[in-house]
Amino acid sequence: MTAIPERGIVQGLSHDDYHAHHAVSKSGLDRLERSPAHFRAYISGQDKDTEAKRFGRLCHLAILEPDRFAAETVLSPEINRRTNKGKAEWEDFCRMHAGMEIVTTEDMETLRHIQESVLSHPTAGGLLSCRGTPEVSAFWTDQGDKDHPATGISCRCRPDLVLGGGVIVDLKSARDASPRGFERAVAEHRYHVQQAFYLDGYAAAGGFADTFLFIAFEKEAPFACCVHQLQAKDVAEGRAAYRRNLETLASCRAENHWPAYADDIVQITLPAWARKEMRI
């Protein structure tokens, strides 16, 4: 197992070792944004891996490290696993390919289309052809900033790709990779928070990065791809959000209190988008 420093940048750290580390990640901050109770459930292992997350990792591997993708994946055979014979054949196949990712024919076809679309995109392909380091892990202890006190919380991030000149490239699958569609995804998934957390964290870990680019791609035909860059005001809002999350975590730890939603009755109303659709 690779030694992980309290502060520093680590290359070649496995996916499992990175995610097993105790430091807080952006995914953890997203749970905190929902509630401290959801964060505690997440770090206790109640938030499980999913097929969607696995497919996302395969997309990253196919795009960022195609040679590793070819070496570490194997096509799933057509076996009827409902029969005893089929079950035995499947077990034999899994044993023969232990440690490899077994991919269905349908998923493999989709992965190949995504890989081709992204790598052939003029801007995305150009970025990915530059010399860089994929899956870099950064670790640091929060020291605050001029407007916020230090929380002393251990943090981590894992940029998809770090290029020379201080450029971080992040891959995102999206239902709609168009500018308007991806703007909605930014708001829904707090990608502006990720950008601020990654840029600040990578610097705090001892690296340098001042540019962050999103390569968004769709998982259905025509597997469209687009490269996006957030405006400075959005990143500033993301920075304020992650600092608020860290301060909430520090308070919860100090008081050992992990609330979920409100204890009292909460007055609610129809959201603006619903009123607009119903012409209220």
N, C-alpha and C positions, 0 to 999 in steps of 0.2 A: 504493500500500500504506500502511495506517495505521501511524504511528510507534508503537512499543510501548515503554513505559518499563520500567525495571528494577523500579520500584515504582509502582503506581497502578492505577486502574480505567479500563477502556477500553470505551466503548460503540460499537456498530456495527462491530466487528471481524468480518471474514468467518470462516466456519467453517474454511476452508483456512489462512488466515493464523494463526488461533489454534493449530491443531493442528501447524503447521509450526514453532512457536516451540520453542526448546531447553529451556525451563523444565520441571520435573517436574510431572506431573499426577497425579490420583488413579488414573487408569488405569495409569500407570507404577508407582505404588506397589503396585498389585495384582500386577503382574508381579514386582516385587521380593519380595513376600511368597511367591511361588512359588519363585523363585530369582534371584540376580543375573544368571545366564546368560539367563534368559527376559526380564529387563528389557533387557539389551543387545541382544537380538534385536528386541525391540519398538522401541527407539529407532533402530535401524539400518534400519527400514522393512520388516522381515521379517514384521511383524504387519499383515496387509492389511485393507483395508476389506471389508465383507461386505454382502450384501443385507439382512441383519437390522439392521445399523447404519444403512443407508440408510433402511429403513422406519421405524426409530426417529426419525431426524431429520425425516421427513415427519410423523410423529405429533406431534412437538413443534411443527412449523410450523403444522399444522392447528389445534392447540389454542391455542397462544400467539399466533400471528399469522395468523388466518384470512384476512385480506385479502391478505397476501403469499402464502399457500398458494394462493389462487385465481389470483393473478397469475403465479406461478412454476411451476405444474404444468400438465401437459397430458395428456389421456387418450390412451392408446396406441390407434392404429387397428387394426382387424382385418386384418392383412396376413400372407400366407403367405410367410415369409422363407426357405422351403426352395427356392423357385423363383428363377430369375434376375430375373424381373420383380418378384417380391416383394422381393428384396434391393435392387433399384434404388429401388422405392417407399419402402422403409424408410429408405434413405440420404437420399432427398430429404426425407422427413418430419423426420429428425433435423437436417438442415441448416436447415430452415425454423424449427425450434424449438430452435436451439442455445442453451445456457445454461439451459434449462428442465428440470425433472424430468419424465420421461415415466413415467406411472403406468398400470398395467394396470387394466382395468375391475374385476376382482376386488379388487385392492388399494384402488382408489378407493372402492369400496363399503364396505370395512372401515374405511378412514380416516374416512369420513363418519359411520359408526356410532359410532366411538370419539369423534370430535369432539362429536357430539350427546350421548352419554352423559356425558362429562366436563363439558361446559358446562352441561348441565341438572341436574347434581348440586347439591343445595342448598349444600353447603359448598364444594366444588371450584369450582363456577360463581361463587359469591360471591367467592372469592379471586381468580379470574381476571378478574372484572369490575372489580377495583380498579385504580387507576392504578399501573403498575409498569413496569419496564424489563426486557425479555426478553434472554436471551443476553448478559449482562454478563461481560466478561473481567477478571479480577483477577490482578495479578502482584506478587510480593514475594520478598524474600530471607529465608530462615529465620534467625531470631535466637534460637531456642531459647525456653525458659521457665524458671521458677524451679527446675524439677527436671531440666532437660535443657540441655546446652550448645548454643550455636549451631553449625549445620553450615555456614552460608553458602551453602546450596543454593538456586538460583533455582527458584521454585515458581509454579504457575498453577492457576486454577480458573475455571469458567465456569458460574455459577448459571443455571438455566433462567429464573427470574424473581425479581427483587428488588422487593419492595413497600415502600412507606413504613412507617416504624415499625420497621425492622430485621427484616423477615420475608423469608426465602428460601424459595421454593417450587420443589420438584423433581418432575418428572414421571417416573414409572416404569411401563413395561409389565410385566405380571406374569402368570404362568400362573394364579395364584390371588391376587386382590387382597384377600381377606378378612384380618382381623387375624391369624389363625393362619397363613394362607398367606404373608402378607407378612413375618411374623417369620422364616420359613424363608428367604425371599429376602434379608432383611437379613443374616442369618448367612452365606449362600452367597456373596453379592456384596459383602459388607463395606460396606453402606450406612451403618453407624454410623461407619466410618472416613471416608467421604465427608462426612458431616455435620460431624464435628469439623474436618476439613481445610478445608472450605469456610467454616465460621464463623470459624475462626482466621485463615485466609488472607484473607478479605474484610476483616477488621479490620486485618490487617497491611498490606494494600494501601491503607489509608486510608478504608475504608468503615465502616459500622456494621451489624451484624446479630447478633441474639441469639435468634432463633426460626427453626426449620427445620421445614418441613412437606413430607411426601411425598404426592403425589397418584398413587395407583396405579390402573391400569386394565387390564382384560383385553382381549385381541385377538380373542376369540371371543364369540359370542352367549352371554349377553345384554350383553356388553361392560361388565360391572359395574365400578364405580368406588368407591374408598374413600379417605379422607384419614387419614394416620397421623402420629403424633408420637412420637419415641423418648424414653425416659426418660433423665434426666441420667446415671445410672450407665452406660448403654450408650454415651453420647457420650464419657464419660470413658475407657471402654475403647477406643473408637475413636481417641481422642487418643493414648493410650499406644501403640497399634498404629502409627499413622502416624509418630510420633516414632521408634519402633524402626526403621521402614523407612528414614527419612531418615538415621539413624545408620549403618545397614547400607550405604546408598549412599555416604555419606561415606567409610567404611572401604574399600569396593571401589575408589573413585576414588583414594584415597591409595595403596593397594597395587597398583593396576591388576590386581586379581584378581577374576574374575567366575565363581565356581563355580556349578554346577548343583545336583545332589543329592549325597548323601554319597559319599565315595570308598570307604568300607569297607562290609562287610556290615552290613545293618540288620535287627535283629530286629523282626518285625511280628506283629500279631494281628488277629483279626476285630474290626471296630468294634462298639460297643455296640448300634447299631440292628440289626445283623445277628443278634447273639446274642438280642436281644429277639424278633425275628421268628421265629427258629428255636427259641425257648424253651430256649436252652442255659443 
